[in-house]
Amino acid sequence: MGNGMLENSMNDRFRVALIAIVGLLTAIFVTPFAIFRFFAGDYFVAVVDTLIVIVAVATALYARARGATKIPGILVSLFLTAGVAAVTLELGISGALWIFPVLMFTFYLCPPRLALAATVITLAAIALRELTAPATVFNSTVQMLGFFSASVTAIVFSALFAHRNLAQHNKMLQWATKDALTGLENRRSLDHEMDVAVAAAHRHSIAYSLLMIDLDNFKSVNDELGHFEADRILQDFAALLRTSTRLEDRVFRYGGDEFVVLLPGTALDGLKSVAANLIAAIDAHYSDRRHRITASMGGATYSEGQDVDDWRRNADHCLYEAKELGGRRAMIAAKAGSVPVGVTGRYAV
């Protein structure tokens, strides 16, 4: 798990909406043509149009119901490009014009290389048909050159726009889930990770623990040293937390001078050990600094039947207790609803 999971979730919601739009537009605009072709006796094109509508709508419904977007997006894109090629080979230029909206959908719903390959193959099939059977698709060479020039231009701009849109989307996700100062994941990301942790605890009986950390008297440090130096200390403290925790642990900046560590696979004894180790690491790291930094900690292990708010509230209550007792210590809830107990460590009660 991690920040990538939240980004994937947000990306999937965007793609589900896009697939739904493709399905809706396909049903609205292609269905009348399918009906017209059927009554006009163009049964091959009518069948192709009908299949395109069925696949697009079914894929949209599947993506919406399951939340899966990668395979449905690729499926509907490839089917649409294949349908455009088939209709073009049968109807000529009136079918070829559909390539323009289809290639835009394809570059949004498919990986860039696959989208490029699908559209190039479609154009190559149209070109091959025209070369082997002149005037089958286009009325003149000028019309053919105009079509391919417009198609290539549309492909280039669709690829560039899709790439830029994806980059901007990823940047926005980073701003939404990352703390700009420390580079840690932020509170929004923590909320999502805790929801995932509770679900995993229920489904797979995985132990999870939460440790909230608050720097002691940091306001006085800020007032004395100024914001620039205080920010540097926060960045240094964030780096210390990252290097003092396991790779699978998630470290977040909760806000201000408060941090949170989410610990998967960690029960009560493990949480106590982590808290004690962090206390020792903080003490050793700042022991020879001009401005001594200490921290208070409050921790809680997730208990069956709790919701996210109860779990966080237990850890926060323990943090409050640690601060009230003078700081420079960790307090851990023995179990949900119990009085916090001290953790063995240098600054523990």
BELDAWO-V759465 format. One record per residue. RES is the residue in one small letter. D_FIRST is the distance of its C-alpha to the first C-alpha in whole Angstrom. Layout:
BEGIN
RES;D_FIRST  RES;D_FIRST
END
This chain:
BEGIN
m;0  g;4  n;7  g;7  m;6  l;9  e;11  n;11  s;12  m;15  n;16  d;16  r;18  f;20  r;21  v;22  a;24  l;26  i;26  a;28  i;30  v;31  g;32  l;34  l;36  t;36  a;38  i;40  f;41  v;41  t;43  p;46  f;47  a;46  i;48  f;51  r;51  f;51  f;54  a;55  g;55  d;52  y;51  f;48  v;47  a;47  v;45  v;42  d;42  t;41  l;39  i;37  v;37  i;36  v;33  a;32  v;32  a;31  t;28  a;27  l;27  y;25  a;22  r;23  a;23  r;20  g;18  a;18  t;19  k;19  i;22  p;24  g;24  i;25  l;27  v;29  s;30  l;31  f;33  l;35  t;35  a;37  g;39  v;40  a;42  a;43  v;45  t;46  l;48  e;49  l;50  g;50  i;50  s;49  g;46  a;45  l;44  w;41  i;39  f;39  p;37  v;35  l;34  m;32  f;30  t;29  f;28  y;26  l;24  c;24  p;23  p;26  r;27  l;28  a;29  l;32  a;33  a;33  t;35  v;37  i;38  t;39  l;41  a;43  a;44  i;46  a;47  l;48  r;50  e;52  l;53  t;54  a;56  p;57  a;57  t;55  v;52  f;53  n;57  s;57  t;56  v;56  q;53  m;51  l;51  g;50  f;47  f;46  s;46  a;44  s;42  v;41  t;41  a;38  i;36  v;36  f;35  s;33  a;31  l;31  f;30  a;27  h;26  r;27  n;25  l;22  a;22  q;23  h;21  n;18  k;20  m;20  l;16  q;16  w;19  a;17  t;14  k;15  d;18  a;21  l;23  t;20  g;17  l;15  e;12  n;15  r;16  r;15  s;11  l;11  d;13  h;10  e;8  m;11  d;11  v;8  a;9  v;13  a;12  a;11  a;13  h;16  r;15  h;14  s;16  i;13  a;15  y;13  s;15  l;15  l;18  m;19  i;21  d;24  l;27  d;30  n;33  f;31  k;34  s;37  v;35  n;34  d;38  e;39  l;37  g;37  h;33  f;33  e;33  a;31  d;28  r;28  i;28  l;25  q;23  d;25  f;23  a;20  a;20  l;21  l;18  r;16  t;18  s;19  t;16  r;13  l;11  e;8  d;10  r;9  v;12  f;14  r;17  y;18  g;22  g;25  d;25  e;22  f;19  v;16  v;14  l;11  l;11  p;10  g;12  t;15  a;18  l;21  d;23  g;20  l;19  k;23  s;23  v;20  a;22  a;25  n;24  l;22  i;26  a;28  a;26  i;26  d;30  a;30  h;29  y;31  s;34  d;36  r;35  r;38  h;36  r;34  i;31  t;30  a;27  s;27  m;24  g;23  g;21  a;20  t;18  y;17  s;20  e;21  g;22  q;21  d;19  v;17  d;20  d;22  w;19  r;19  r;23  n;23  a;21  d;23  h;27  c;26  l;26  y;29  e;31  a;30  k;31  e;34  l;35  g;35  g;32  r;31  r;29  a;26  m;27  i;25  a;25  a;26  k;25  a;25  g;28  s;30  v;31  p;29  v;30  g;30  v;28  t;30  g;30  r;32  y;32  a;31  v;34
END
